[in-house]
Amino acid sequence: MSKLVKDLITKELSTRLKGLDGVAVINPRGINATKNNQIRRRLHAKGLRMMVVKNNLARRATDGTSLKGFDKLLDGPSAVIYGNQSLPTIARAVLDEKKADDTIELRGVFFDGEAYVGQKGVERVSKLPTREEAIGQIVAAILGPGRKLAAAIKGPGGVLGGILKTIEDKAKETEGGAGAAPAA
């Protein structure tokens, strides 16, 4: 491959991987064309993309980016799975593909300058909360004490209101019953 072609490929890889926080890497060996297209179609439906890369060109393309260092996962044939989804979502999608086809070898996931190697690393990342789940957990933690305080303030008043309502209902019954007896 000529230097010009390598530079064009490196530039294309750089633009595709620009702005990404992390990626997942699998070994595409043993996946025939039909399975490859099916995997790509399922990933695309989830907003993810898969591209087979030359390891050396991928290393050159990620120098100076937040993905610098993901080359620890590049060993032999490599396919990079990326997208605008959160990394736990990508890891879950990769694990789903592994369940569907046992021949897929998971190399790992890379984000925040750390490589999570192998299937155990991918499983570990898949158990992390997504961005939306983390926001929900934070909001729940913030609202929890306020909810407890509101319940503590409202609780005794609600009990007192219930007691007064019961007394009022009993008073109406006795008035209605006492008033009906003399009229008969």
C-alpha positions as CSV (number, residue, x, y, z in Angstrom):
1,M,0.0,0.0,0.0
2,S,1.4,3.4,-1.0
3,K,2.1,6.2,1.5
4,L,-0.6,8.3,-0.2
5,V,-3.2,5.6,0.3
6,K,-2.2,5.0,3.9
7,D,-2.4,8.8,4.6
8,L,-5.9,8.9,3.1
9,I,-7.0,6.0,5.2
10,T,-5.5,7.4,8.3
11,K,-7.2,10.8,7.6
12,E,-10.6,9.0,7.1
13,L,-10.1,7.0,10.4
14,S,-9.2,10.2,12.2
15,T,-12.4,11.9,11.1
16,R,-14.6,8.9,12.0
17,L,-13.0,8.5,15.4
18,K,-12.9,12.2,16.2
19,G,-14.7,13.3,19.3
20,L,-15.3,9.8,20.6
21,D,-14.7,9.0,24.2
22,G,-14.3,5.3,23.8
23,V,-14.6,2.3,21.6
24,A,-15.1,-1.5,21.7
25,V,-12.8,-3.8,19.8
26,I,-13.6,-7.4,18.5
27,N,-11.7,-9.9,16.4
28,P,-13.6,-10.3,13.1
29,R,-11.8,-13.6,12.3
30,G,-14.2,-16.4,11.7
31,I,-17.1,-14.2,10.8
32,N,-18.3,-14.8,7.2
33,A,-19.7,-12.0,5.0
34,T,-23.4,-12.9,5.8
35,K,-22.8,-12.8,9.6
36,N,-20.7,-9.6,9.2
37,N,-23.6,-7.9,7.4
38,Q,-26.1,-9.1,10.0
39,I,-23.9,-7.8,12.8
40,R,-23.5,-4.4,11.1
41,R,-27.2,-4.1,10.5
42,R,-28.1,-4.9,14.1
43,L,-25.5,-2.5,15.4
44,H,-26.6,0.2,13.0
45,A,-30.2,-0.2,14.3
46,K,-28.8,0.7,17.7
47,G,-26.9,3.7,16.4
48,L,-23.5,2.0,16.3
49,R,-21.0,1.4,13.6
50,M,-18.4,-1.3,13.0
51,M,-15.3,-0.9,10.9
52,V,-12.4,-3.3,10.3
53,V,-9.1,-1.4,10.7
54,K,-5.4,-2.0,10.1
55,N,-3.8,-1.8,13.5
56,N,-0.9,0.5,12.5
57,L,-3.2,2.9,10.7
58,A,-5.6,3.0,13.7
59,R,-2.7,3.8,16.0
60,R,-1.6,6.7,13.8
61,A,-5.1,8.0,13.5
62,T,-5.7,8.1,17.2
63,D,-2.4,9.8,18.2
64,G,-3.3,13.1,20.0
65,T,-6.9,12.2,20.6
66,S,-8.8,10.9,23.7
67,L,-8.5,7.4,22.2
68,K,-4.7,7.4,22.4
69,G,-3.7,4.2,24.0
70,F,-6.5,2.0,22.8
71,D,-3.9,0.3,20.6
72,K,-3.5,-2.1,23.6
73,L,-6.6,-3.9,22.3
74,L,-5.3,-4.1,18.7
75,D,-3.6,-7.5,18.2
76,G,-4.2,-9.2,14.9
77,P,-7.4,-8.6,12.8
78,S,-9.4,-5.9,14.6
79,A,-12.9,-4.4,14.2
80,V,-13.7,-1.2,16.0
81,I,-17.3,-0.6,17.2
82,Y,-18.1,3.0,18.0
83,G,-21.0,5.4,18.0
84,N,-22.6,8.3,19.8
85,Q,-24.1,6.0,22.4
86,S,-22.6,5.7,25.9
87,L,-19.9,3.0,26.5
88,P,-22.1,0.8,28.6
89,T,-24.7,0.7,25.8
90,I,-21.9,-0.2,23.3
91,A,-20.6,-2.9,25.7
92,R,-24.2,-4.3,26.1
93,A,-24.6,-4.4,22.3
94,V,-21.3,-6.2,21.9
95,L,-22.3,-8.8,24.5
96,D,-25.6,-9.3,22.7
97,E,-23.7,-10.1,19.5
98,K,-21.4,-12.5,21.4
99,K,-24.5,-14.3,22.7
100,A,-25.9,-14.5,19.2
101,D,-22.7,-15.8,17.7
102,D,-20.2,-17.6,20.0
103,T,-17.4,-17.3,17.4
104,I,-16.9,-13.6,18.1
105,E,-13.8,-12.9,20.2
106,L,-14.2,-9.8,22.4
107,R,-10.9,-7.9,22.7
108,G,-12.2,-5.3,25.1
109,V,-13.4,-1.7,25.6
110,F,-11.4,1.4,25.9
111,F,-12.5,4.7,27.5
112,D,-11.1,7.4,29.8
113,G,-7.6,6.3,29.0
114,E,-8.2,2.8,30.4
115,A,-8.5,-0.5,28.6
116,Y,-10.9,-3.1,29.8
117,V,-9.5,-6.3,28.2
118,G,-11.4,-9.4,27.1
119,Q,-14.9,-10.6,27.7
120,K,-14.6,-9.9,31.5
121,G,-13.7,-6.3,30.8
122,V,-16.6,-5.9,28.4
123,E,-19.0,-7.4,31.0
124,R,-17.6,-5.0,33.6
125,V,-18.2,-2.0,31.5
126,S,-21.7,-3.2,30.5
127,K,-22.7,-3.1,34.2
128,L,-21.8,0.6,34.6
129,P,-24.8,2.9,34.4
130,T,-25.4,4.8,31.2
131,R,-25.5,8.6,31.2
132,E,-29.2,8.7,31.5
133,E,-29.2,6.1,34.3
134,A,-26.6,8.0,36.2
135,I,-28.5,11.2,35.9
136,G,-31.6,9.4,37.2
137,Q,-29.7,8.0,40.2
138,I,-28.3,11.5,41.0
139,V,-31.8,13.1,40.8
140,A,-33.2,10.3,43.0
141,A,-30.5,10.8,45.6
142,I,-31.1,14.6,45.6
143,L,-34.9,14.2,45.9
144,G,-34.8,11.4,48.5
145,P,-34.3,13.6,51.6
146,G,-36.8,16.2,50.4
147,R,-39.4,13.5,49.8
148,K,-38.8,12.0,53.3
149,L,-39.1,15.5,54.8
150,A,-42.3,16.2,53.0
151,A,-43.7,12.8,54.1
152,A,-42.7,13.5,57.7
153,I,-44.4,16.9,57.7
154,K,-47.5,15.7,55.8
155,G,-47.8,12.4,57.8
156,P,-49.1,13.7,61.2
157,G,-51.4,16.2,59.4
158,G,-52.9,13.5,57.3
159,V,-53.5,11.3,60.3
160,L,-55.2,14.2,62.2
161,G,-57.2,15.0,59.1
162,G,-58.3,11.4,58.9
163,I,-59.4,11.4,62.5
164,L,-61.4,14.6,62.1
165,K,-63.1,13.2,59.0
166,T,-64.1,10.1,60.9
167,I,-65.5,12.2,63.8
168,E,-67.4,14.3,61.3
169,D,-68.9,11.2,59.5
170,K,-69.9,9.7,62.8
171,A,-71.5,13.0,63.9
172,K,-73.5,13.1,60.7
173,E,-74.7,9.5,61.2
174,T,-75.9,10.2,64.7
175,E,-77.6,13.4,63.7
176,G,-79.3,11.7,60.7
177,G,-80.3,8.7,62.9
178,A,-81.5,10.9,65.9
179,G,-83.4,13.2,63.6
180,A,-85.1,10.4,61.8
181,A,-86.5,8.7,65.0
182,P,-88.6,11.7,66.3
183,A,-90.1,12.3,62.8
184,A,-91.4,8.7,62.6
